[in-house]
Amino acid sequence: MRWFPQFGIFTVLFSSLFFLTSSCAVKEGQHWFGSLGMGEARIYISGPNAASNNYTITMYETDGTFIKEIYDYGTTAEYGRGLAYFDPFSILVAVEGADRLEKVDIFGNVTTFASTASFTGNIFDLERDNSGNFYVVESNTIERFNSTGERFPVSGNPYINTTIGSCVLNTPHGMTITSAGRLAVVNSGGTDNLSVYDISTTTASCASNVAFGQDPWDVVAHPNGYLYVVTQLNDSIYRVNEDGSGATIIYTYSVGTANPAAIAVLPDGNLIVADTGSDQIDLFSPSGTLLVSPFIRNTHTTNISDLLVLGGQ
């Protein structure tokens, strides 16, 4: 089915969405009108976290029911890692391979959004701020692209270099935008710190930096005002203040090989966590009670890299 980017062709687009009501509906639960054409919430999963046979981007209902495969990067032997909301009918994917950002619409059509010789290295998480800018982990730096795909700055060092003040990027993987609009980043190398950056101006600054420990791998901002962090050394979930202080373990897996790699918030406030040791997704309450395990488990949940929730009304 052809994708029409111009909203002026309303009749054709509406007709297309009507017939998708059985197949289609952010990390923080941002509303996405493209889901089913009716604003219903959806979960997106990307793989892999490490090399495997899972190259897909897949979509699920918020009860864990599989809807469909959106795109398969196996055709180019690349990995779609970070995921972010783009517009009412598309998500953005950070691709590891020929490094770039790609826009994937609800019909599975793919177009390059950002690609530059300055964008290389190991690509991981992708986040969108409140102004429509995108931030992507690139080795021990963080690149920034604006809403039209232009790199900022246009040339030279990335927007967030390895060291800014007391904040030091050392094998970062996960990021989130806090309620104050700051960028929180977790690092699995060195002191395993949680760094929070002020990104409100053209020059990023270090707002806070906390030695976290335990190989933190991903972080998500919750509407309750806390950050939630998953760690791979002790296979745990933490609740943390938005400045990185007050870390409290709310759940620890009994098996030391769970290696939780991604976390996201559902519209009802519950948490979904990618357990890469069992190649599944588990469901938790915000207090850390394990509600369903496995919540989602199939051939597409092997070595999950990122989870994205597009929330409904």
Disulfide bonds with the S-S distance in Angstrom:
Cys167-Cys206 1.94
